[in-house]
C-alpha cells in the first residue's frame, strides 16, 4: 500500500492476459518510493530481468515463479510484474524502477520528474498473467545485437524439485517460439550431484517435433518418456531437452541452466556431458513435465461385533460418484484470487447390519489468475477434480 496520507487505488483488467493496479497520488508524497505488500511472497521466486533489455516495459521487470512447482502446475510461473509507467495530470510520462525485498514490491519514481509533476499522478504497474517466458532474444556478447535464442546439438536443463515420487510414464512440454527446418528434440532428465546434472534417470524418450510451420503454430509441443526406476519425493533433478538438432524456445532470465554440447544426436549420454561446473547460463526455460505418481494409498477400517451378530460379514462394496464441488472465492487487494473448495461426498449403503460412509473434502487452492482461474498453461483453464477411493475391510471380533 502507498504510505502517504492521500491516495486511491484502481484495478483495471487488460484483456485476458494482464491487468493494472494503479496507485493514484493526489498530492506530492513524502517520499519518491511507493511500497506494495505482497501476501504469500515467501512461496515464490522473483527473477529480476536485466536492465539491458531493449523493451523498457521488461527491463528491470520481475518474472514470478513458484518455489515448488507441483504436478499439473505447468511452468510454475505465476505472473510477470512489468516495469511501471508514471503519468501526471498533464500527460507527462516516465519509467519507475522496481525492487523486491521480502514481501514488499517497491516502486521508485525519479525525484526530478516528481518535483515538476502536476497532480494527480498515476503509478501503474502492469501484471502479465501468461505462464510463458517473457523473452526469446538474447545478446551473446556485450555490444552485439540481440538474436533469437537457439540451442543446437546440446542439452539445456534446469533444476526441478520432485514433490511426489515419480515412477513410470511422463509427458514433457516445451514451448517453441520460432522455426528451423531441423528443429526437434527428446525430453530427458538427470540426477543432481552437488547442484550439477549427473546421471541419466530417464528412458524411452520420444522425439518432440519443434517445428513451426503451417498447422503447427508457435506454442507448446509434447512427447512422452519414462523414469528409469523410481525417483523419490524431495529429490532434485535436471530436466530439459536433448536437441536434435535445434530448439528455439522462450525463457525468463534468472535460473541456473546448463547447456552443454553433445554431437552424437542419435545417442543420449548416460552421464551429463558437463564441460565445466562453473560455466552455465542464466535461463529459466519455458518447459515442464507431468508424471505418474508412485504413491499408493490404502485405508483399512476395522469394526468389532458382539456375540449376537452374524459372523458372516464378507461383502463387496463399491460406489462411483461424480459431484460438482462448491467454490468460495474472493479477490484480495494484492492481485490474488483465493479459492477454497469445501464439499461433502456422501455414500451410503447396506452391508448386513448397516454401513454408513461419509467423507468430507476440504481443499485450499491458491490460484494465480485474477479472474479466469487460468493456471496450468498459457490460455488454458484450471480444471479441479476430486477423486475418492476407499477400500473397506470388516473383521469379526468376539467380545
HELIX and SHEET records of a PDB file:
HELIX    1   1 UNK A   41  UNK A   43  5                                   3    
HELIX    2   2 UNK A  111  UNK A  115  1                                   5    
SHEET    1   A 6 UNK A   7  UNK A  14  0                                        
SHEET    2   A 6 UNK A  18  UNK A  25 -1                                        
SHEET    3   A 6 UNK A 121  UNK A 128 -1                                        
SHEET    4   A 6 UNK A  77  UNK A  81 -1                                        
SHEET    5   A 6 UNK A  62  UNK A  66 -1                                        
SHEET    6   A 6 UNK A  44  UNK A  48 -1                                        
SHEET    1   B 5 UNK A   7  UNK A  14  0                                        
SHEET    2   B 5 UNK A  18  UNK A  25 -1                                        
SHEET    3   B 5 UNK A 121  UNK A 128 -1                                        
SHEET    4   B 5 UNK A  85  UNK A  87 -1                                        
SHEET    5   B 5 UNK A  93  UNK A  95 -1                                        
SHEET    1   C 3 UNK A  33  UNK A  37  0                                        
SHEET    2   C 3 UNK A 104  UNK A 108 -1                                        
SHEET    3   C 3 UNK A  97  UNK A 101 -1                                        
SHEET    1   D 2 UNK A 137  UNK A 138  0                                        
SHEET    2   D 2 UNK A 147  UNK A 148 -1                                        
SHEET    1   E 2 UNK A 151  UNK A 152  0                                        
SHEET    2   E 2 UNK A 246  UNK A 247 -1                                        
SHEET    1   F 6 UNK A 197  UNK A 200  0                                        
SHEET    2   F 6 UNK A 184  UNK A 192 -1                                        
SHEET    3   F 6 UNK A 236  UNK A 243 -1                                        
SHEET    4   F 6 UNK A 154  UNK A 161 -1                                        
SHEET    5   F 6 UNK A 251  UNK A 261 -1                                        
SHEET    6   F 6 UNK A 281  UNK A 285 -1                                        
SHEET    1   G 4 UNK A 202  UNK A 203  0                                        
SHEET    2   G 4 UNK A 219  UNK A 227 -1                                        
SHEET    3   G 4 UNK A 166  UNK A 176 -1                                        
SHEET    4   G 4 UNK A 287  UNK A 293 -1                                        
SHEET    1   H 3 UNK A 197  UNK A 200  0                                        
SHEET    2   H 3 UNK A 184  UNK A 192 -1                                        
SHEET    3   H 3 UNK A 207  UNK A 209 -1                                        
SHEET    1   I 3 UNK A 327  UNK A 331  0                                        
SHEET    2   I 3 UNK A 337  UNK A 349 -1                                        
SHEET    3   I 3 UNK A 355  UNK A 367 -1                                        
END                                                                             
